[in-house]
């Protein structure tokens, strides 16, 4: 199979034949608890019957229409998201990186003809892999082979109020912030840094953009991670879990930016695909009606507590534990790949980020039983690895 693909992914040497709930079922009928959640996509786990039913109903009507038409499933999801979040307008994309690109264009047009050109993001950030979003992504290993990238982009030290004050001024057009950096190693914004960012946002009038692509839709125990920290973004970027496993992202905007785009300024052939939107409506509805944000918060606290106990027992191996809800990072004193491999042998799939961090992004439906399975396996691995 490897002969057919560009060499872009470091794939696991496993074949998944089916998936149910929070479990992957491998070719040998071995069940693996998925604590990586399709890299944060599978908020409802696998095989959710309501999502499948919605997909089948929409497919029986039509699979695709151009965006020359208003579409029922698209409009229903838009109304649901705007009502739930309080934002004014929405633009649907196929992915998170496309949502980031759309927001860059909003910023450029909003400040057209002014000196405001600088885009700010932060060390440790990850905003996507297309050229604009890659310019915002600060991690050098993603950037180095693809220079030159966009000019007028500045990477500021994350969680440094002093550096933030020195960088922002009346030439700042936008600030892109992940309140919890996923790829960066599950790093949380501090309350002090969030407060300073709010103050400077009000003072200088730039566009504040929250990247909730990984942390949104209830993963952290609130619908958006920025709600934990009191930020008030003008634009919010979402994707990953929004489509229930189908490609779907979105950019939400407040009244400040609601009227920036005119017909022809931006578009997407497949953005807001009716089948994806039908699935997305069910995803959001289930998150709310099944109180999965509460479950995310409760199970997340349970896992964090278990990991903190392990950190106290093995401080030389497990340096720190951090996260909100079911977005959790366990920082090791060594490369995390060996732990990923040993956990898979024990029937638990985890993911590594930033080299030495085990990142957990499980479905929001997991229970304490699943949490205990993870914690038991993780303890056994931590005890034995060097």
LUMFIZA-941689 format. One record per residue (C-alpha): x, y, z. Coordinates in steps of 0.25 Angstrom, whole numbers, plus 5000, padded with zeros to 4 digits. Example, Ala and Ser with C-alpha at 12.3 -4.5 7.8 and 13.67 -1.06 7.14 Angstrom:
<sites>
504949825031
505549965029
</sites>
This chain:
<sites>
500050005000
501150105003
501550104988
500250194985
500450314994
501350434996
502150415008
501450505017
500850425029
501550335039
500550225039
500350115050
500549975045
499149935048
497849915040
496549965046
495349885041
494249945049
494050045060
492950055071
492750155082
494150195087
494750065082
495550035069
495449885064
496749835058
496849725047
497149625058
495849665065
496649735076
495949845082
496749975085
496250085093
496450215085
496850325094
497350405082
495950415076
496350425062
497250545066
496150605073
495050585062
494150475068
493450555078
492350455079
493150335077
492950235065
491650185060
490750285066
489350245060
488750385060
489950435052
489850315042
488350335041
488550485038
489550455027
488650345021
487450445020
488250555014
488950465004
487550414999
487150564996
488450614990
489950604993
490450734987
489850864983
490650994979
490651104989
489751184979
488651114987
488251125002
488250985007
487350935018
488450855026
489450965024
488451075029
488050985041
489450965046
489751115044
488551155052
488951055063
490351105064
490051255064
488851235074
489751155083
491051245082
490451385081
491251415068
490651485056
491151415044
491751285039
492551235027
492651085025
493951025021
494450875019
495550885029
496250965040
497351015031
496351075022
495651145033
496951205037
497151255022
495751315022
496051395035
497351445029
496551505017
495551565026
496651635034
497351685021
496051745015
495651805028
496951885030
497151905015
497752045012
498252055026
499652035032
499051915040
499751795034
500451715045
499851575049
500251525062
500251385067
501051315078
502151215080
501751075081
500551105072
499951025061
498951085052
498950995039
499850955027
499451035016
500351155013
499551265021
499251175033
500651115032
501251255033
500451275046
500951135051
502151165060
502751025060
504051035052
503950885047
502650915040
503151035033
504651025030
504450945016
503451045011
504051185012
503751285008
502451305015
501551425018
502251545022
501751635033
501551515043
502151525057
502251405066
502151455081
502551375093
501351305098
500951345112
501851465113
501051595116
502351675115
502651615101
501151645097
501251785101
502551805093
501951745081
500551805080
500251945075
499352025065
500051945053
499551815058
498451755050
498051625057
498451535068
498251385066
498151315079
498051165084
497551175098
498051025099
499150995090
498950855085
500050825076
500950915084
500750815096
499450845102
499950985108
498851065115
498851215114
499051285127
497951375133
498951485134
499251475119
497851465115
497551585123
498651665117
498151615103
496751665106
497251805110
498151815098
497051775089
496151885094
497251985094
497751965080
496551905073
497151795065
496351675061
496551565072
496351425066
496251295075
496651165068
495751065074
495950965063
496450855073
495850915086
494450955082
493150885082
493150845097
494450775098
494950855110
493650855117
493150985111
492751005097
493951085094
495251085102
495351235102
494151235111
495051185122
495951305121
494951425119
495451455105
494451525095
494951485081
494451555068
494551425060
494551285064
495151165056
494551025057
494650895050
495150755054
493950695062
492950785055
492550695044
492450565052
493550505044
493250575031
494050695026
493450825032
494050945038
493551085040
493851235043
492951305053
492951455053
492351565062
491651695058
493051765056
493351675044
492051625040
491951715028
493351715023
493251615012
492451634999
491951534989
493151484981
494151524992
494251384997
493651244994
493851094995
493250994985
493050884996
493050975008
491750945016
491450815009
490050775012
490350635016
491450685026
490550795031
489450695034
490450615042
490950745049
489550785053
489350645060
490750665067
490450795073
489050755077
489650625084
490750705091
489650795097
488550705100
489350585105
490150685114
491450635108
492150765112
491850735127
492350585124
493650645118
493950735130
493650615140
494350505133
495550605130
495650645144
495650495148
496750465138
497550585142
497450545157
497950405153
499150455145
499550555156
499650435166
500550365156
501350495154
501550495169
501950355169
502950365157
503350505157
504650475149
503850415138
502550495138
502850645139
501550705139
500050695135
499150795130
497850815122
496350855122
495250755121
495650645111
496850715105
498050665114
499550665113
500450585121
501950635119
503050535120
504450545123
504750465110
504250445096
502750405096
502850315084
503250195093
502050215102
501050225090
501650095085
501550015098
500150075101
499650015087
500149885091
499249895103
498049925095
498050075097
498350175086
498950315090
499650425082
500950505085
501150645083
502350735084
503250615085
503050585100
501650605103
500550495102
499250575097
497850515100
496750555091
495750445094
494250445090
493350525099
492550395102
493650325110
493350275124
494150255137
494250115133
494950155120
495750255128
496250145138
496650055126
497550175121
498150205135
498450055138
499150035125
499850175126
500350135140
500850005135
501650065124
502250185132
502650085142
503450005132
504050105122
505350165124
</sites>
